[in-house]
């Protein structure tokens, strides 16, 4: 039964915790994140971190490292989205100031 649990945990980690990778790549290519919710993505990352003590206490190391990887990827996604949203606001401000001169 342990083998099935471990195999399921590995599949879970690969599917769920690594899910932000395509979004990170897409944001990198598009260089904009106007429609992305920073709050939602931040909650996902913090939730992963808060689950870590429980998962470690239960001895599920595969899940714990998956949660760590998932949290890191989600924080990267939050940082990336914040950067592009802030950059877009700054560029809009520069365009607005250019028009009024």
C-alpha positions in Angstrom: 0.0 0.0 0.0 2.9 2.3 0.6 4.0 2.0 -3.0 0.5 3.1 -4.2 0.5 6.0 -1.8 4.0 7.1 -3.0 3.1 6.6 -6.6 0.0 8.7 -6.1 1.9 11.4 -4.3 4.5 11.6 -7.1 1.7 11.9 -9.7 0.0 14.5 -7.6 3.2 16.6 -7.3 3.8 16.4 -11.0 0.3 17.4 -11.9 -0.8 19.9 -9.2 2.3 21.4 -7.7 4.1 21.9 -11.0 1.0 23.4 -12.6 2.2 27.0 -12.4 5.1 26.3 -14.8 3.1 26.9 -18.0 1.7 30.1 -16.6 5.1 31.3 -15.6 6.3 30.6 -19.1 3.3 32.3 -20.7 3.7 35.4 -18.5 7.4 35.6 -19.5 6.5 35.5 -23.2 3.5 37.9 -23.0 5.1 40.3 -20.5 1.7 41.3 -19.1 -0.5 40.1 -16.4 -3.5 42.4 -16.3 -6.1 39.7 -15.6 -4.2 37.8 -13.0 -5.3 37.8 -9.4 -2.4 38.4 -7.1 -4.5 37.6 -4.0 -5.6 34.2 -5.3 -2.1 33.1 -6.3 -0.7 34.4 -3.0 -3.3 32.5 -1.0 -2.4 29.3 -2.9 1.3 29.8 -2.0 0.7 30.6 1.6 -1.7 27.7 1.9 1.1 25.3 0.7 3.4 26.7 3.3 0.9 26.3 6.1 0.2 22.7 5.2 4.0 21.8 5.4 4.1 21.1 9.2 1.2 18.7 9.0 2.6 16.9 6.0 6.0 16.6 7.5 4.5 15.4 10.8 2.6 12.7 9.0 5.9 11.6 7.3 4.8 12.2 3.8 8.1 13.6 2.5 7.1 13.3 -1.2 4.1 15.6 -0.6 6.1 17.9 1.7 8.7 18.5 -1.0 6.0 18.9 -3.6 4.3 21.5 -1.4 7.7 23.3 -1.1 8.1 23.2 -4.9 4.5 24.4 -5.4 4.9 27.3 -3.0 8.2 28.4 -4.6 6.6 28.3 -8.1 3.5 30.2 -6.9 5.6 32.9 -5.2 7.6 33.2 -8.5 4.2 33.6 -10.3 3.1 36.2 -7.8 6.3 38.1 -8.2 6.2 38.0 -11.9 2.6 39.1 -12.1 3.3 41.9 -9.6 6.2 43.1 -11.7 4.3 43.1 -15.0 1.2 44.8 -13.4 3.4 47.5 -11.8 5.3 48.0 -15.0 2.1 48.4 -17.0 0.8 51.0 -14.5 4.1 52.9 -14.7 4.1 52.8 -18.5 0.5 54.1 -18.5 1.4 56.9 -16.2 4.3 57.9 -18.5 1.9 57.9 -21.5 -0.6 60.0 -19.6 2.1 62.5 -18.6 3.4 62.7 -22.1 0.0 63.7 -23.4 -0.5 66.5 -21.0 2.9 68.2 -21.8 
